[in-house]
Amino acid sequence: MSKYGLYTKGQVESSHHINIVEMPSISQAEAYFAGVKQMPLSQFQQLFIVKEITQSDKSLLYGNR
């Protein structure tokens, strides 16, 4: 399983995710987030973008351990 992050489109601070989920595929992650936002997938895709998260954020949470 991979981790996917939900981001708003068109924001300057797009490097910050809104939410993270672990799913087998990006299409399943998009469907999950669209359900959470309670909107059709087509509308969801106009407002948000889902990207796979590859790097670990542990260094930000725990210092440089």
N, CA, C and O atoms as a Maestro MAE file, in Angstrom:
{
 s_m_m2io_version
 :::
 2.0.0
}

f_m_ct {
 s_m_title
 :::
 protein
 m_atom[260] {
  # First column is atom index #
  i_m_mmod_type
  r_m_x_coord
  r_m_y_coord
  r_m_z_coord
  i_m_residue_number
  s_m_chain_name
  s_m_pdb_residue_name
  s_m_pdb_atom_name
  i_m_atomic_number
  :::
  1 25 0.841 -1.186 0.000 1 A "MET " " N  " 7
  2 3 0.000 0.000 0.000 1 A "MET " " CA " 6
  3 2 0.879 1.239 0.000 1 A "MET " " C  " 6
  4 15 1.981 1.244 0.547 1 A "MET " " O  " 8
  5 25 0.371 2.274 -0.618 2 A "SER " " N  " 7
  6 3 1.079 3.545 -0.692 2 A "SER " " CA " 6
  7 2 0.306 4.603 0.071 2 A "SER " " C  " 6
  8 15 -0.893 4.466 0.316 2 A "SER " " O  " 8
  9 25 1.013 5.664 0.442 3 A "LYS " " N  " 7
  10 3 0.364 6.797 1.102 3 A "LYS " " CA " 6
  11 2 0.079 7.864 0.063 3 A "LYS " " C  " 6
  12 15 0.909 8.155 -0.799 3 A "LYS " " O  " 8
  13 25 -1.113 8.445 0.161 4 A "TYR " " N  " 7
  14 3 -1.526 9.501 -0.748 4 A "TYR " " CA " 6
  15 2 -1.970 10.700 0.064 4 A "TYR " " C  " 6
  16 15 -2.631 10.554 1.092 4 A "TYR " " O  " 8
  17 25 -1.605 11.886 -0.398 5 A "GLY " " N  " 7
  18 3 -1.983 13.113 0.275 5 A "GLY " " CA " 6
  19 2 -2.997 13.894 -0.540 5 A "GLY " " C  " 6
  20 15 -2.972 13.867 -1.770 5 A "GLY " " O  " 8
  21 25 -3.875 14.578 0.143 6 A "LEU " " N  " 7
  22 3 -4.884 15.434 -0.474 6 A "LEU " " CA " 6
  23 2 -4.401 16.872 -0.398 6 A "LEU " " C  " 6
  24 15 -4.032 17.351 0.675 6 A "LEU " " O  " 8
  25 25 -4.402 17.561 -1.529 7 A "TYR " " N  " 7
  26 3 -3.940 18.945 -1.615 7 A "TYR " " CA " 6
  27 2 -4.994 19.789 -2.322 7 A "TYR " " C  " 6
  28 15 -5.727 19.284 -3.172 7 A "TYR " " O  " 8
  29 25 -5.072 21.064 -1.976 8 A "THR " " N  " 7
  30 3 -5.958 21.967 -2.710 8 A "THR " " CA " 6
  31 2 -5.241 22.442 -3.960 8 A "THR " " C  " 6
  32 15 -4.027 22.644 -3.949 8 A "THR " " O  " 8
  33 25 -5.987 22.618 -5.028 9 A "LYS " " N  " 7
  34 3 -5.408 23.114 -6.283 9 A "LYS " " CA " 6
  35 2 -5.273 24.625 -6.210 9 A "LYS " " C  " 6
  36 15 -6.118 25.304 -5.628 9 A "LYS " " O  " 8
  37 25 -4.203 25.149 -6.805 10 A "GLY " " N  " 7
  38 3 -4.052 26.575 -6.967 10 A "GLY " " CA " 6
  39 2 -3.599 27.339 -5.742 10 A "GLY " " C  " 6
  40 15 -3.564 28.569 -5.765 10 A "GLY " " O  " 8
  41 25 -3.255 26.648 -4.681 11 A "GLN " " N  " 7
  42 3 -2.788 27.329 -3.477 11 A "GLN " " CA " 6
  43 2 -1.273 27.480 -3.516 11 A "GLN " " C  " 6
  44 15 -0.566 26.597 -4.002 11 A "GLN " " O  " 8
  45 25 -0.791 28.573 -3.016 12 A "VAL " " N  " 7
  46 3 0.655 28.813 -2.971 12 A "VAL " " CA " 6
  47 2 1.318 27.802 -2.054 12 A "VAL " " C  " 6
  48 15 2.407 27.312 -2.355 12 A "VAL " " O  " 8
  49 25 0.678 27.486 -0.944 13 A "GLU " " N  " 7
  50 3 1.247 26.540 -0.001 13 A "GLU " " CA " 6
  51 2 0.829 25.105 -0.334 13 A "GLU " " C  " 6
  52 15 0.394 24.356 0.540 13 A "GLU " " O  " 8
  53 25 0.964 24.739 -1.595 14 A "SER " " N  " 7
  54 3 0.516 23.426 -2.058 14 A "SER " " CA " 6
  55 2 1.375 22.284 -1.529 14 A "SER " " C  " 6
  56 15 1.015 21.118 -1.690 14 A "SER " " O  " 8
  57 25 2.510 22.600 -0.898 15 A "SER " " N  " 7
  58 3 3.360 21.545 -0.369 15 A "SER " " CA " 6
  59 2 2.788 20.946 0.915 15 A "SER " " C  " 6
  60 15 3.282 19.923 1.389 15 A "SER " " O  " 8
  61 25 1.758 21.567 1.481 16 A "HIS " " N  " 7
  62 3 1.156 21.067 2.708 16 A "HIS " " CA " 6
  63 2 -0.090 20.254 2.378 16 A "HIS " " C  " 6
  64 15 -1.017 20.743 1.731 16 A "HIS " " O  " 8
  65 25 -0.095 19.015 2.831 17 A "HIS " " N  " 7
  66 3 -1.265 18.172 2.568 17 A "HIS " " CA " 6
  67 2 -2.377 18.490 3.567 17 A "HIS " " C  " 6
  68 15 -2.124 18.959 4.677 17 A "HIS " " O  " 8
  69 25 -3.590 18.229 3.152 18 A "ILE " " N  " 7
  70 3 -4.757 18.413 4.003 18 A "ILE " " CA " 6
  71 2 -5.012 17.136 4.790 18 A "ILE " " C  " 6
  72 15 -5.371 17.177 5.966 18 A "ILE " " O  " 8
  73 25 -4.824 16.014 4.130 19 A "ASN " " N  " 7
  74 3 -5.137 14.721 4.726 19 A "ASN " " CA " 6
  75 2 -4.272 13.660 4.071 19 A "ASN " " C  " 6
  76 15 -3.809 13.848 2.947 19 A "ASN " " O  " 8
  77 25 -4.050 12.559 4.753 20 A "ILE " " N  " 7
  78 3 -3.263 11.439 4.217 20 A "ILE " " CA " 6
  79 2 -4.066 10.161 4.405 20 A "ILE " " C  " 6
  80 15 -4.748 9.981 5.414 20 A "ILE " " O  " 8
  81 25 -3.974 9.278 3.419 21 A "VAL " " N  " 7
  82 3 -4.633 7.982 3.516 21 A "VAL " " CA " 6
  83 2 -3.720 6.930 2.883 21 A "VAL " " C  " 6
  84 15 -2.951 7.233 1.971 21 A "VAL " " O  " 8
  85 25 -3.813 5.697 3.374 22 A "GLU " " N  " 7
  86 3 -3.097 4.585 2.754 22 A "GLU " " CA " 6
  87 2 -4.084 3.783 1.928 22 A "GLU " " C  " 6
  88 15 -5.086 3.290 2.444 22 A "GLU " " O  " 8
  89 25 -3.794 3.658 0.647 23 A "MET " " N  " 7
  90 3 -4.673 2.944 -0.282 23 A "MET " " CA " 6
  91 2 -3.818 2.177 -1.285 23 A "MET " " C  " 6
  92 15 -2.649 2.508 -1.486 23 A "MET " " O  " 8
  93 25 -4.396 1.152 -1.915 24 A "PRO " " N  " 7
  94 3 -3.639 0.392 -2.919 24 A "PRO " " CA " 6
  95 2 -3.341 1.176 -4.192 24 A "PRO " " C  " 6
  96 15 -2.342 0.901 -4.856 24 A "PRO " " O  " 8
  97 25 -4.189 2.154 -4.551 25 A "SER " " N  " 7
  98 3 -3.970 2.905 -5.792 25 A "SER " " CA " 6
  99 2 -4.425 4.346 -5.630 25 A "SER " " C  " 6
  100 15 -5.201 4.676 -4.733 25 A "SER " " O  " 8
  101 25 -3.921 5.202 -6.523 26 A "ILE " " N  " 7
  102 3 -4.284 6.621 -6.464 26 A "ILE " " CA " 6
  103 2 -5.761 6.836 -6.798 26 A "ILE " " C  " 6
  104 15 -6.391 7.744 -6.256 26 A "ILE " " O  " 8
  105 25 -6.313 6.010 -7.682 27 A "SER " " N  " 7
  106 3 -7.734 6.166 -8.024 27 A "SER " " CA " 6
  107 2 -8.619 5.830 -6.824 27 A "SER " " C  " 6
  108 15 -9.658 6.461 -6.625 27 A "SER " " O  " 8
  109 25 -8.217 4.847 -6.028 28 A "GLN " " N  " 7
  110 3 -8.983 4.531 -4.819 28 A "GLN " " CA " 6
  111 2 -8.853 5.643 -3.785 28 A "GLN " " C  " 6
  112 15 -9.807 5.943 -3.067 28 A "GLN " " O  " 8
  113 25 -7.671 6.255 -3.708 29 A "ALA " " N  " 7
  114 3 -7.472 7.371 -2.786 29 A "ALA " " CA " 6
  115 2 -8.332 8.562 -3.199 29 A "ALA " " C  " 6
  116 15 -8.932 9.217 -2.347 29 A "ALA " " O  " 8
  117 25 -8.397 8.850 -4.511 30 A "GLU " " N  " 7
  118 3 -9.261 9.932 -5.004 30 A "GLU " " CA " 6
  119 2 -10.719 9.667 -4.663 30 A "GLU " " C  " 6
  120 15 -11.426 10.571 -4.217 30 A "GLU " " O  " 8
  121 25 -11.170 8.448 -4.865 31 A "ALA " " N  " 7
  122 3 -12.555 8.095 -4.566 31 A "ALA " " CA " 6
  123 2 -12.835 8.229 -3.065 31 A "ALA " " C  " 6
  124 15 -13.905 8.690 -2.667 31 A "ALA " " O  " 8
  125 25 -11.877 7.828 -2.247 32 A "TYR " " N  " 7
  126 3 -12.028 7.946 -0.795 32 A "TYR " " CA " 6
  127 2 -12.167 9.416 -0.387 32 A "TYR " " C  " 6
  128 15 -13.089 9.780 0.342 32 A "TYR " " O  " 8
  129 25 -11.239 10.257 -0.864 33 A "PHE " " N  " 7
  130 3 -11.264 11.672 -0.493 33 A "PHE " " CA " 6
  131 2 -12.522 12.369 -1.019 33 A "PHE " " C  " 6
  132 15 -13.079 13.230 -0.337 33 A "PHE " " O  " 8
  133 25 -12.971 12.010 -2.214 34 A "ALA " " N  " 7
  134 3 -14.207 12.584 -2.761 34 A "ALA " " CA " 6
  135 2 -15.386 12.217 -1.866 34 A "ALA " " C  " 6
  136 15 -16.276 13.038 -1.640 34 A "ALA " " O  " 8
  137 25 -15.393 10.996 -1.360 35 A "GLY " " N  " 7
  138 3 -16.447 10.571 -0.436 35 A "GLY " " CA " 6
  139 2 -16.397 11.340 0.873 35 A "GLY " " C  " 6
  140 15 -17.434 11.720 1.415 35 A "GLY " " O  " 8
  141 25 -15.188 11.570 1.382 36 A "VAL " " N  " 7
  142 3 -15.022 12.340 2.617 36 A "VAL " " CA " 6
  143 2 -15.544 13.764 2.425 36 A "VAL " " C  " 6
  144 15 -16.184 14.323 3.316 36 A "VAL " " O  " 8
  145 25 -15.267 14.342 1.261 37 A "LYS " " N  " 7
  146 3 -15.717 15.705 0.957 37 A "LYS " " CA " 6
  147 2 -17.174 15.747 0.510 37 A "LYS " " C  " 6
  148 15 -17.744 16.826 0.344 37 A "LYS " " O  " 8
  149 25 -17.778 14.575 0.317 38 A "GLN " " N  " 7
  150 3 -19.183 14.444 -0.088 38 A "GLN " " CA " 6
  151 2 -19.473 15.208 -1.373 38 A "GLN " " C  " 6
  152 15 -20.401 16.013 -1.439 38 A "GLN " " O  " 8
  153 25 -18.653 14.937 -2.403 39 A "MET " " N  " 7
  154 3 -18.886 15.551 -3.706 39 A "MET " " CA " 6
  155 2 -18.582 14.545 -4.807 39 A "MET " " C  " 6
  156 15 -17.814 13.606 -4.596 39 A "MET " " O  " 8
  157 25 -19.181 14.734 -5.980 40 A "PRO " " N  " 7
  158 3 -18.888 13.854 -7.109 40 A "PRO " " CA " 6
  159 2 -17.409 13.938 -7.488 40 A "PRO " " C  " 6
  160 15 -16.771 14.975 -7.309 40 A "PRO " " O  " 8
  161 25 -16.879 12.845 -8.008 41 A "LEU " " N  " 7
  162 3 -15.457 12.783 -8.356 41 A "LEU " " CA " 6
  163 2 -15.060 13.883 -9.333 41 A "LEU " " C  " 6
  164 15 -13.981 14.461 -9.201 41 A "LEU " " O  " 8
  165 25 -15.917 14.185 -10.317 42 A "SER " " N  " 7
  166 3 -15.590 15.219 -11.300 42 A "SER " " CA " 6
  167 2 -15.437 16.595 -10.640 42 A "SER " " C  " 6
  168 15 -14.528 17.350 -10.984 42 A "SER " " O  " 8
  169 25 -16.312 16.915 -9.708 43 A "GLN " " N  " 7
  170 3 -16.220 18.192 -8.987 43 A "GLN " " CA " 6
  171 2 -15.002 18.196 -8.069 43 A "GLN " " C  " 6
  172 15 -14.293 19.197 -7.974 43 A "GLN " " O  " 8
  173 25 -14.764 17.082 -7.400 44 A "PHE " " N  " 7
  174 3 -13.614 16.940 -6.505 44 A "PHE " " CA " 6
  175 2 -12.308 17.198 -7.253 44 A "PHE " " C  " 6
  176 15 -11.423 17.888 -6.747 44 A "PHE " " O  " 8
  177 25 -12.192 16.638 -8.466 45 A "GLN " " N  " 7
  178 3 -10.956 16.769 -9.242 45 A "GLN " " CA " 6
  179 2 -10.715 18.200 -9.722 45 A "GLN " " C  " 6
  180 15 -9.582 18.550 -10.056 45 A "GLN " " O  " 8
  181 25 -11.744 19.024 -9.761 46 A "GLN " " N  " 7
  182 3 -11.575 20.433 -10.129 46 A "GLN " " CA " 6
  183 2 -11.004 21.251 -8.981 46 A "GLN " " C  " 6
  184 15 -10.360 22.275 -9.210 46 A "GLN " " O  " 8
  185 25 -11.233 20.812 -7.752 47 A "LEU " " N  " 7
  186 3 -10.826 21.580 -6.576 47 A "LEU " " CA " 6
  187 2 -9.593 21.030 -5.872 47 A "LEU " " C  " 6
  188 15 -8.842 21.781 -5.250 47 A "LEU " " O  " 8
  189 25 -9.385 19.716 -5.971 48 A "PHE " " N  " 7
  190 3 -8.329 19.063 -5.202 48 A "PHE " " CA " 6
  191 2 -7.445 18.209 -6.101 48 A "PHE " " C  " 6
  192 15 -7.823 17.848 -7.216 48 A "PHE " " O  " 8
  193 25 -6.268 17.896 -5.590 49 A "ILE " " N  " 7
  194 3 -5.362 16.983 -6.275 49 A "ILE " " CA " 6
  195 2 -4.845 15.971 -5.251 49 A "ILE " " C  " 6
  196 15 -4.585 16.317 -4.099 49 A "ILE " " O  " 8
  197 25 -4.702 14.730 -5.682 50 A "VAL " " N  " 7
  198 3 -4.180 13.669 -4.823 50 A "VAL " " CA " 6
  199 2 -2.825 13.257 -5.379 50 A "VAL " " C  " 6
  200 15 -2.694 12.969 -6.569 50 A "VAL " " O  " 8
  201 25 -1.817 13.232 -4.511 51 A "LYS " " N  " 7
  202 3 -0.468 12.859 -4.928 51 A "LYS " " CA " 6
  203 2 0.079 11.784 -4.004 51 A "LYS " " C  " 6
  204 15 -0.227 11.751 -2.812 51 A "LYS " " O  " 8
  205 25 0.895 10.904 -4.576 52 A "GLU " " N  " 7
  206 3 1.552 9.892 -3.756 52 A "GLU " " CA " 6
  207 2 2.633 10.552 -2.916 52 A "GLU " " C  " 6
  208 15 3.381 11.403 -3.397 52 A "GLU " " O  " 8
  209 25 2.702 10.149 -1.662 53 A "ILE " " N  " 7
  210 3 3.718 10.677 -0.754 53 A "ILE " " CA " 6
  211 2 4.849 9.658 -0.694 53 A "ILE " " C  " 6
  212 15 4.663 8.537 -0.219 53 A "ILE " " O  " 8
  213 25 6.018 10.056 -1.178 54 A "THR " " N  " 7
  214 3 7.142 9.126 -1.245 54 A "THR " " CA " 6
  215 2 8.165 9.357 -0.151 54 A "THR " " C  " 6
  216 15 8.757 8.396 0.342 54 A "THR " " O  " 8
  217 25 8.393 10.606 0.245 55 A "GLN " " N  " 7
  218 3 9.391 10.861 1.279 55 A "GLN " " CA " 6
  219 2 8.750 10.774 2.656 55 A "GLN " " C  " 6
  220 15 7.547 10.990 2.807 55 A "GLN " " O  " 8
  221 25 9.547 10.463 3.638 56 A "SER " " N  " 7
  222 3 9.064 10.363 5.004 56 A "SER " " CA " 6
  223 2 9.063 11.739 5.660 56 A "SER " " C  " 6
  224 15 9.980 12.534 5.454 56 A "SER " " O  " 8
  225 25 8.038 12.010 6.442 57 A "ASP " " N  " 7
  226 3 7.957 13.279 7.159 57 A "ASP " " CA " 6
  227 2 8.480 13.149 8.585 57 A "ASP " " C  " 6
  228 15 8.332 14.075 9.382 57 A "ASP " " O  " 8
  229 25 9.094 12.007 8.916 58 A "LYS " " N  " 7
  230 3 9.551 11.797 10.296 58 A "LYS " " CA " 6
  231 2 10.564 12.840 10.719 58 A "LYS " " C  " 6
  232 15 10.577 13.233 11.885 58 A "LYS " " O  " 8
  233 25 11.408 13.299 9.823 59 A "SER " " N  " 7
  234 3 12.414 14.287 10.208 59 A "SER " " CA " 6
  235 2 11.756 15.585 10.678 59 A "SER " " C  " 6
  236 15 12.312 16.291 11.520 59 A "SER " " O  " 8
  237 25 10.583 15.901 10.143 60 A "LEU " " N  " 7
  238 3 9.880 17.099 10.568 60 A "LEU " " CA " 6
  239 2 9.219 16.908 11.940 60 A "LEU " " C  " 6
  240 15 9.139 17.840 12.740 60 A "LEU " " O  " 8
  241 25 8.755 15.700 12.189 61 A "LEU " " N  " 7
  242 3 8.041 15.441 13.438 61 A "LEU " " CA " 6
  243 2 8.982 15.143 14.603 61 A "LEU " " C  " 6
  244 15 8.700 15.526 15.738 61 A "LEU " " O  " 8
  245 25 10.076 14.475 14.336 62 A "TYR " " N  " 7
  246 3 10.950 13.985 15.396 62 A "TYR " " CA " 6
  247 2 12.334 14.622 15.357 62 A "TYR " " C  " 6
  248 15 13.256 14.092 15.977 62 A "TYR " " O  " 8
  249 25 12.512 15.716 14.667 63 A "GLY " " N  " 7
  250 3 13.849 16.281 14.536 63 A "GLY " " CA " 6
  251 2 14.632 15.463 13.523 63 A "GLY " " C  " 6
  252 15 14.036 14.883 12.615 63 A "GLY " " O  " 8
  253 25 15.924 15.403 13.650 64 A "ASN " " N  " 7
  254 3 16.758 14.688 12.669 64 A "ASN " " CA " 6
  255 2 17.186 13.323 13.186 64 A "ASN " " C  " 6
  256 15 18.285 12.870 12.869 64 A "ASN " " O  " 8
  257 25 16.370 12.672 13.953 65 A "ARG " " N  " 7
  258 3 16.718 11.335 14.461 65 A "ARG " " CA " 6
  259 2 16.655 10.299 13.384 65 A "ARG " " C  " 6
  260 15 16.918 9.124 13.641 65 A "ARG " " O  " 8
  :::
 }
 m_bond[259] {
  # First column is bond index #
  i_m_from
  i_m_to
  i_m_order
  :::
  1 1 2 1
  2 2 3 1
  3 3 4 2
  4 3 5 1
  5 5 6 1
  6 6 7 1
  7 7 8 2
  8 7 9 1
  9 9 10 1
  10 10 11 1
  11 11 12 2
  12 11 13 1
  13 13 14 1
  14 14 15 1
  15 15 16 2
  16 15 17 1
  17 17 18 1
  18 18 19 1
  19 19 20 2
  20 19 21 1
  21 21 22 1
  22 22 23 1
  23 23 24 2
  24 23 25 1
  25 25 26 1
  26 26 27 1
  27 27 28 2
  28 27 29 1
  29 29 30 1
  30 30 31 1
  31 31 32 2
  32 31 33 1
  33 33 34 1
  34 34 35 1
  35 35 36 2
  36 35 37 1
  37 37 38 1
  38 38 39 1
  39 39 40 2
  40 39 41 1
  41 41 42 1
  42 42 43 1
  43 43 44 2
  44 43 45 1
  45 45 46 1
  46 46 47 1
  47 47 48 2
  48 47 49 1
  49 49 50 1
  50 50 51 1
  51 51 52 2
  52 51 53 1
  53 53 54 1
  54 54 55 1
  55 55 56 2
  56 55 57 1
  57 57 58 1
  58 58 59 1
  59 59 60 2
  60 59 61 1
  61 61 62 1
  62 62 63 1
  63 63 64 2
  64 63 65 1
  65 65 66 1
  66 66 67 1
  67 67 68 2
  68 67 69 1
  69 69 70 1
  70 70 71 1
  71 71 72 2
  72 71 73 1
  73 73 74 1
  74 74 75 1
  75 75 76 2
  76 75 77 1
  77 77 78 1
  78 78 79 1
  79 79 80 2
  80 79 81 1
  81 81 82 1
  82 82 83 1
  83 83 84 2
  84 83 85 1
  85 85 86 1
  86 86 87 1
  87 87 88 2
  88 87 89 1
  89 89 90 1
  90 90 91 1
  91 91 92 2
  92 91 93 1
  93 93 94 1
  94 94 95 1
  95 95 96 2
  96 95 97 1
  97 97 98 1
  98 98 99 1
  99 99 100 2
  100 99 101 1
  101 101 102 1
  102 102 103 1
  103 103 104 2
  104 103 105 1
  105 105 106 1
  106 106 107 1
  107 107 108 2
  108 107 109 1
  109 109 110 1
  110 110 111 1
  111 111 112 2
  112 111 113 1
  113 113 114 1
  114 114 115 1
  115 115 116 2
  116 115 117 1
  117 117 118 1
  118 118 119 1
  119 119 120 2
  120 119 121 1
  121 121 122 1
  122 122 123 1
  123 123 124 2
  124 123 125 1
  125 125 126 1
  126 126 127 1
  127 127 128 2
  128 127 129 1
  129 129 130 1
  130 130 131 1
  131 131 132 2
  132 131 133 1
  133 133 134 1
  134 134 135 1
  135 135 136 2
  136 135 137 1
  137 137 138 1
  138 138 139 1
  139 139 140 2
  140 139 141 1
  141 141 142 1
  142 142 143 1
  143 143 144 2
  144 143 145 1
  145 145 146 1
  146 146 147 1
  147 147 148 2
  148 147 149 1
  149 149 150 1
  150 150 151 1
  151 151 152 2
  152 151 153 1
  153 153 154 1
  154 154 155 1
  155 155 156 2
  156 155 157 1
  157 157 158 1
  158 158 159 1
  159 159 160 2
  160 159 161 1
  161 161 162 1
  162 162 163 1
  163 163 164 2
  164 163 165 1
  165 165 166 1
  166 166 167 1
  167 167 168 2
  168 167 169 1
  169 169 170 1
  170 170 171 1
  171 171 172 2
  172 171 173 1
  173 173 174 1
  174 174 175 1
  175 175 176 2
  176 175 177 1
  177 177 178 1
  178 178 179 1
  179 179 180 2
  180 179 181 1
  181 181 182 1
  182 182 183 1
  183 183 184 2
  184 183 185 1
  185 185 186 1
  186 186 187 1
  187 187 188 2
  188 187 189 1
  189 189 190 1
  190 190 191 1
  191 191 192 2
  192 191 193 1
  193 193 194 1
  194 194 195 1
  195 195 196 2
  196 195 197 1
  197 197 198 1
  198 198 199 1
  199 199 200 2
  200 199 201 1
  201 201 202 1
  202 202 203 1
  203 203 204 2
  204 203 205 1
  205 205 206 1
  206 206 207 1
  207 207 208 2
  208 207 209 1
  209 209 210 1
  210 210 211 1
  211 211 212 2
  212 211 213 1
  213 213 214 1
  214 214 215 1
  215 215 216 2
  216 215 217 1
  217 217 218 1
  218 218 219 1
  219 219 220 2
  220 219 221 1
  221 221 222 1
  222 222 223 1
  223 223 224 2
  224 223 225 1
  225 225 226 1
  226 226 227 1
  227 227 228 2
  228 227 229 1
  229 229 230 1
  230 230 231 1
  231 231 232 2
  232 231 233 1
  233 233 234 1
  234 234 235 1
  235 235 236 2
  236 235 237 1
  237 237 238 1
  238 238 239 1
  239 239 240 2
  240 239 241 1
  241 241 242 1
  242 242 243 1
  243 243 244 2
  244 243 245 1
  245 245 246 1
  246 246 247 1
  247 247 248 2
  248 247 249 1
  249 249 250 1
  250 250 251 1
  251 251 252 2
  252 251 253 1
  253 253 254 1
  254 254 255 1
  255 255 256 2
  256 255 257 1
  257 257 258 1
  258 258 259 1
  259 259 260 2
  :::
 }
}
